[in-house]
Amino acid sequence: MLQVDTVVPPMLQLFFKLSIQIKGPISRFGDTAANAGVLALLAPYDLPVALKTGAASAAAGGWRIFIMPIDALKTTLQVKK
């Protein structure tokens, strides 16, 4: 297995540490905001509740996919220590 050691500048390390610490609240807030936002956007339309809920869940899942690189970085940094 090829292992590459890189030197990370201190400012970038600080950014990584801060982004890891706010990952939990960002993921929870993003899930809630995406869910509530989509339900609010679809409220005026006469759509089945299952469709509205499915769209809201898809938006929340999309948010989780969007922030997944932060979670992967957190795991990588934990393993390297």
Secondary structure as UniProt FT lines:
FT   HELIX           10..21
FT   HELIX           23..42
FT   TURN            43..44
FT   HELIX           49..66
FT   HELIX           68..80
//
